[in-house]
Amino acid sequence: METIDVLEVPYQPAKDWTDKEWNKFTKWLNGMLKVTDMTITFTKKDGTVRVMKCTLMPDALPVVEIKPLQEGKQPRKESTTSIRVFDIEKNEWRSFATTSVTRVEFSIS
């Protein structure tokens, strides 16, 4: 199992981060989304700001039918620069580039 370095507090994305820092942030964000709902603020490709309440908690995700891989096709490679999440308010899957995140909010009960 891969270990993730302890994150310094406050941990807010910075545009001048290195690729290593963005990768660490992406892993942290993926891990946190699996244990709690989060409100993520990010800038969309068109420049608009979006605030999304989302999660990757298994109990909160819809059941998805897994289709067999078609012959000759390769499985989709997991991205290290974006995250696919379940938007709790829209009840749909969405994704965002982690480098576009400007704020992360969550609470742990």
N, CA, C and O of each residue as an XYZ file, in Angstrom:
436
protein
N       0.841     -1.180      0.000
C       0.000      0.000      0.000
C       0.886      1.244      0.000
O       1.847      1.336      0.764
N       0.555      2.179     -0.852
C       1.323      3.414     -0.963
C       0.989      4.342      0.195
O      -0.179      4.500      0.552
N       2.004      4.952      0.778
C       1.755      5.920      1.849
C       1.746      7.323      1.268
O       2.434      7.619      0.291
N       0.955      8.171      1.887
C       0.849      9.553      1.462
C       1.434     10.424      2.561
O       1.112     10.245      3.735
N       2.284     11.358      2.190
C       2.870     12.259      3.170
C       1.786     13.013      3.917
O       0.722     13.299      3.368
N       2.063     13.333      5.176
C       1.143     14.130      5.974
C       1.077     15.520      5.359
O       2.099     16.106      5.004
N      -0.132     16.035      5.239
C      -0.320     17.341      4.627
C      -0.230     18.430      5.680
O      -0.758     18.287      6.783
N       0.433     19.503      5.338
C       0.549     20.644      6.239
C      -0.782     21.396      6.277
O      -1.527     21.390      5.297
N      -1.076     22.034      7.391
C      -2.312     22.797      7.539
C      -1.939     24.269      7.603
O      -0.962     24.576      8.286
N      -2.611     25.196      6.970
C      -3.735     24.922      6.067
C      -3.240     24.336      4.751
O      -2.104     24.571      4.339
N      -4.100     23.578      4.108
C      -3.730     22.921      2.863
C      -4.641     23.450      1.771
O      -5.694     22.875      1.494
N      -4.241     24.519      1.171
C      -5.021     25.151      0.123
C      -4.227     25.113     -1.167
O      -3.036     25.423     -1.170
N      -4.872     24.736     -2.266
C      -4.161     24.663     -3.542
C      -3.498     25.992     -3.894
O      -4.040     27.062     -3.615
N      -2.334     25.911     -4.503
C      -1.609     27.098     -4.948
C      -1.194     26.901     -6.400
O      -0.697     25.837     -6.768
N      -1.393     27.899     -7.203
C      -1.111     27.786     -8.633
C       0.361     27.511     -8.932
O       0.686     27.038    -10.021
N       1.254     27.799     -7.986
C       2.682     27.587     -8.235
C       3.192     26.234     -7.728
O       4.401     26.022     -7.641
N       2.277     25.323     -7.395
C       2.686     23.998     -6.943
C       3.411     23.248     -8.058
O       3.183     23.486     -9.244
N       4.290     22.337     -7.644
C       4.958     21.446     -8.594
C       4.013     20.301     -8.933
O       2.984     20.123     -8.281
N       4.368     19.522     -9.959
C       3.558     18.347    -10.306
C       3.459     17.397     -9.118
O       2.399     16.817     -8.882
N       4.541     17.229     -8.369
C       4.533     16.348     -7.205
C       3.521     16.833     -6.159
O       2.820     16.022     -5.554
N       3.445     18.138     -5.947
C       2.488     18.680     -4.975
C       1.052     18.506     -5.463
O       0.164     18.193     -4.670
N       0.813     18.708     -6.769
C      -0.534     18.499     -7.317
C      -0.927     17.026     -7.219
O      -2.078     16.716     -6.910
N       0.011     16.119     -7.479
C      -0.287     14.689     -7.367
C      -0.629     14.324     -5.926
O      -1.549     13.541     -5.690
N       0.096     14.877     -4.968
C      -0.177     14.622     -3.556
C      -1.565     15.147     -3.184
O      -2.315     14.481     -2.471
N      -1.896     16.329     -3.666
C      -3.213     16.921     -3.410
C      -4.315     16.050     -4.011
O      -5.341     15.817     -3.371
N      -4.107     15.570     -5.239
C      -5.107     14.731     -5.907
C      -5.341     13.439     -5.118
O      -6.488     13.026     -4.945
N      -4.281     12.804     -4.644
C      -4.415     11.576     -3.843
C      -5.144     11.864     -2.533
O      -6.013     11.099     -2.113
N      -4.780     12.975     -1.893
C      -5.443     13.360     -0.643
C      -6.927     13.590     -0.877
O      -7.763     13.095     -0.122
N      -7.255     14.340     -1.922
C      -8.645     14.655     -2.233
C      -9.439     13.388     -2.527
O     -10.557     13.230     -2.037
N      -8.869     12.481     -3.327
C      -9.533     11.203     -3.611
C      -9.815     10.434     -2.325
O     -10.908      9.897     -2.145
N      -8.834     10.382     -1.434
C      -9.002      9.677     -0.175
C     -10.071     10.297      0.706
O     -10.897      9.584      1.275
N     -10.063     11.611      0.822
C     -11.051     12.301      1.647
C     -12.462     12.143      1.089
O     -13.415     11.993      1.853
N     -12.604     12.175     -0.234
C     -13.922     12.024     -0.851
C     -14.520     10.639     -0.585
O     -15.736     10.467     -0.664
N     -13.680      9.660     -0.274
C     -14.168      8.311      0.011
C     -14.686      8.164      1.441
O     -15.318      7.161      1.772
N     -14.418      9.168      2.295
C     -14.861      9.078      3.692
C     -15.817     10.184      4.109
O     -16.420     10.098      5.179
N     -15.971     11.228      3.286
C     -16.875     12.320      3.656
C     -17.345     13.081      2.415
O     -16.717     13.025      1.358
N     -18.464     13.790      2.570
C     -18.915     14.714      1.533
C     -17.997     15.925      1.566
O     -17.509     16.310      2.628
N     -17.762     16.519      0.417
C     -16.934     17.715      0.355
C     -17.601     18.739     -0.550
O     -18.327     18.390     -1.482
N     -17.346     19.993     -0.262
C     -17.765     21.065     -1.152
C     -16.498     21.578     -1.816
O     -15.601     22.105     -1.160
N     -16.446     21.414     -3.125
C     -15.273     21.764     -3.908
C     -15.606     22.990     -4.757
O     -16.604     23.000     -5.478
N     -14.774     24.012     -4.668
C     -14.904     25.181     -5.530
C     -13.779     25.098     -6.548
O     -12.614     24.926     -6.193
N     -14.143     25.224     -7.818
C     -13.146     25.147     -8.878
C     -13.558     26.026    -10.046
O     -14.711     26.444    -10.147
N     -12.612     26.301    -10.920
C     -12.870     27.105    -12.105
C     -13.015     26.166    -13.295
O     -12.115     25.385    -13.604
N     -14.163     26.256    -13.954
C     -14.417     25.415    -15.122
C     -13.587     25.891    -16.307
O     -13.039     26.993    -16.294
N     -13.502     25.048    -17.325
C     -12.709     25.382    -18.517
C     -13.156     26.684    -19.171
O     -12.345     27.395    -19.763
N     -14.460     27.000    -19.065
C     -14.964     28.233    -19.680
C     -14.724     29.466    -18.806
O     -15.116     30.575    -19.171
N     -14.075     29.269    -17.643
C     -13.730     30.386    -16.771
C     -14.720     30.661    -15.656
O     -14.443     31.467    -14.768
N     -15.871     30.003    -15.689
C     -16.854     30.218    -14.621
C     -16.462     29.429    -13.375
O     -15.838     28.371    -13.453
N     -16.847     29.976    -12.229
C     -16.561     29.318    -10.956
C     -17.731     28.422    -10.605
O     -18.887     28.824    -10.733
N     -17.441     27.226    -10.171
C     -18.482     26.247     -9.799
C     -18.222     25.772     -8.390
O     -17.083     25.493     -8.015
N     -19.289     25.681     -7.608
C     -19.233     25.120     -6.266
C     -20.061     23.847     -6.306
O     -21.241     23.880     -6.655
N     -19.442     22.718     -5.946
C     -20.109     21.428     -6.072
C     -19.969     20.631     -4.781
O     -18.867     20.458     -4.263
N     -21.103     20.147     -4.267
C     -21.080     19.237     -3.132
C     -21.008     17.834     -3.718
O     -21.886     17.419     -4.475
N     -19.947     17.103     -3.358
C     -19.717     15.816     -4.009
C     -19.122     14.803     -3.038
O     -18.740     15.137     -1.916
N     -19.053     13.562     -3.500
C     -18.537     12.480     -2.672
C     -18.070     11.322     -3.532
O     -18.377     11.235     -4.721
N     -17.315     10.431     -2.893
C     -16.981      9.121     -3.449
C     -17.232      8.043     -2.390
O     -16.728      6.924     -2.497
N     -18.019      8.397     -1.364
C     -18.333      7.420     -0.312
C     -19.163      6.287     -0.925
O     -20.206      6.542     -1.527
N     -18.709      5.048     -0.775
C     -19.404      3.925     -1.418
C     -20.903      3.850     -1.116
O     -21.689      3.541     -2.012
N     -21.309      4.121      0.108
C     -22.733      4.034      0.469
C     -23.592      5.115     -0.188
O     -24.812      4.969     -0.269
N     -22.973      6.189     -0.654
C     -23.714      7.301     -1.252
C     -23.762      7.230     -2.777
O     -24.467      8.012     -3.415
N     -23.018      6.298     -3.356
C     -22.939      6.211     -4.816
C     -24.050      5.346     -5.382
O     -24.460      4.371     -4.753
N     -24.544      5.697     -6.575
C     -25.562      4.856     -7.213
C     -24.948      3.544     -7.692
O     -23.743      3.452     -7.923
N     -25.788      2.551     -7.835
C     -25.336      1.269     -8.379
C     -25.076      1.470     -9.865
O     -25.921      2.002    -10.585
N     -23.909      1.044    -10.318
C     -23.523      1.215    -11.716
C     -23.351     -0.156    -12.345
O     -22.681     -1.029    -11.792
N     -23.967     -0.334    -13.513
C     -23.812     -1.589    -14.241
C     -22.437     -1.597    -14.898
O     -22.083     -0.676    -15.634
N     -21.678     -2.636    -14.627
C     -20.349     -2.755    -15.215
C     -20.463     -3.577    -16.486
O     -20.841     -4.748    -16.462
N     -20.128     -2.935    -17.590
C     -20.221     -3.598    -18.885
C     -18.882     -4.253    -19.199
O     -17.829     -3.706    -18.871
N     -18.918     -5.420    -19.832
C     -17.651     -6.059    -20.203
C     -16.893     -5.207    -21.222
O     -17.498     -4.539    -22.061
N     -15.586     -5.240    -21.138
C     -14.733     -4.493    -22.050
C     -14.869     -5.079    -23.452
O     -14.763     -6.290    -23.641
N     -15.103     -4.212    -24.428
C     -15.241     -4.675    -25.805
C     -13.898     -5.186    -26.309
O     -12.840     -4.670    -25.949
N     -13.966     -6.199    -27.139
C     -12.754     -6.815    -27.672
C     -11.914     -5.789    -28.431
O     -12.437     -5.029    -29.246
N     -10.623     -5.773    -28.160
C      -9.710     -4.859    -28.827
C      -9.600     -3.493    -28.177
O      -8.761     -2.689    -28.584
N     -10.433     -3.204    -27.163
C     -10.378     -1.910    -26.492
C      -9.584     -2.029    -25.202
O      -9.625     -3.055    -24.522
N      -8.869     -0.978    -24.879
C      -8.090     -0.925    -23.640
C      -8.940     -0.280    -22.546
O      -9.751      0.601    -22.831
N      -8.759     -0.713    -21.295
C      -9.489     -0.044    -20.215
C      -9.043      1.414    -20.107
O      -7.906      1.757    -20.433
N      -9.956      2.261    -19.646
C      -9.654      3.687    -19.494
C      -8.586      3.865    -18.428
O      -8.673      3.295    -17.340
N      -7.578      4.659    -18.754
C      -6.492      4.919    -17.824
C      -6.975      5.911    -16.762
O      -7.636      6.901    -17.077
N      -6.637      5.635    -15.509
C      -7.033      6.531    -14.428
C      -6.245      7.829    -14.535
O      -5.025      7.813    -14.701
N      -6.940      8.937    -14.440
C      -6.299     10.241    -14.562
C      -5.591     10.634    -13.271
O      -6.068     10.343    -12.174
N      -4.454     11.295    -13.414
C      -3.760     11.831    -12.246
C      -3.974     13.332    -12.136
O      -3.447     13.967    -11.222
N      -4.743     13.905    -13.058
C      -4.959     15.352    -13.053
C      -6.421     15.750    -12.892
O      -6.727     16.935    -12.762
N      -7.327     14.777    -12.900
C      -8.735     15.096    -12.691
C      -9.380     14.004    -11.835
O      -8.863     12.895    -11.706
N     -10.520     14.359    -11.262
C     -11.239     13.433    -10.393
C     -12.688     13.360    -10.857
O     -13.324     14.383    -11.111
N     -13.196     12.145    -10.963
C     -14.605     11.911    -11.283
C     -15.323     11.679     -9.966
O     -14.951     10.787     -9.204
N     -16.357     12.479     -9.691
C     -17.070     12.419     -8.420
C     -18.569     12.358     -8.660
O     -19.050     12.594     -9.768
N     -19.295     12.036     -7.594
C     -20.752     12.041     -7.679
C     -21.259     13.341     -7.078
O     -21.064     13.601     -5.890
N     -21.917     14.164     -7.906
C     -22.491     15.440     -7.474
C     -23.770     15.126     -6.698
O     -24.752     14.645     -7.263
N     -23.739     15.404     -5.401
C     -24.853     15.059     -4.516
C     -26.114     15.850     -4.847
O     -27.217     15.310     -4.770
N     -25.970     17.104     -5.210
C     -27.134     17.955     -5.472
C     -27.767     17.685     -6.833
O     -28.989     17.749     -6.965
N     -26.954     17.383     -7.851
C     -27.485     17.098     -9.187
C     -27.781     15.615     -9.379
O     -28.452     15.216    -10.331
N     -27.251     14.789     -8.432
C     -27.450     13.345     -8.503
C     -26.896     12.770     -9.811
O     -27.510     11.911    -10.444
N     -25.715     13.272    -10.194
C     -25.060     12.841    -11.432
C     -23.553     12.811    -11.234
O     -23.019     13.447    -10.326
N     -22.875     12.062    -12.098
C     -21.416     12.022    -12.096
C     -20.875     13.259    -12.784
O     -21.391     13.678    -13.820
N     -19.831     13.844    -12.207
C     -19.152     15.015    -12.752
C     -17.652     14.838    -12.560
O     -17.223     13.989    -11.779
N     -16.857     15.628    -13.260
C     -15.412     15.587    -13.041
C     -14.857     17.003    -13.084
O     -15.478     17.920    -13.622
N     -13.683     17.157    -12.509
C     -13.009     18.450    -12.512
C     -11.511     18.206    -12.471
O     -11.039     17.192    -11.958
N     -10.779     19.156    -13.020
C      -9.318     19.098    -12.969
C      -8.888     19.547    -11.580
O      -9.335     20.585    -11.092
N      -8.029     18.772    -10.950
C      -7.605     19.144     -9.597
C      -6.817     20.449     -9.597
O      -6.794     21.154     -8.588
N      -6.174     20.778    -10.710
C      -5.423     22.031    -10.769
C      -6.338     23.247    -10.860
O      -5.868     24.380    -10.763
N      -7.638     23.028    -11.044
C      -8.593     24.138    -11.110
C      -9.264     24.398     -9.759
O     -10.050     25.337     -9.632
N      -8.963     23.579     -8.750
C      -9.584     23.721     -7.431
C      -9.024     24.946     -6.716
O      -7.813     25.161     -6.660
N      -9.951     25.747     -6.167
C      -9.538     26.934     -5.414
C      -9.919     26.841     -3.940
O      -9.390     27.588     -3.116
N     -10.835     25.929     -3.599
C     -11.264     25.794     -2.204
C     -11.844     24.405     -1.975
O     -12.529     23.847     -2.832
N     -11.550     23.860     -0.789
C     -12.079     22.558     -0.378
C     -12.671     22.731      1.016
O     -12.001     23.217      1.927
N     -13.934     22.327      1.177
C     -14.584     22.416      2.482
C     -15.167     21.063      2.850
O     -15.735     20.371      2.005
N     -15.022     20.688      4.124
C     -15.626     19.451      4.617
C     -15.657     19.485      6.126
O     -14.949     20.269      6.758
N     -16.483     18.630      6.699
C     -16.496     18.502      8.153
C     -16.494     17.015      8.477
O     -17.067     16.195      7.759
N     -15.840     16.702      9.568
C     -15.784     15.313     10.015
C     -16.543     15.220     11.326
O     -16.249     15.935     12.284
N     -17.522     14.332     11.355
C     -18.350     14.178     12.553
C     -17.683     13.268     13.555
O     -18.234     13.021     14.628
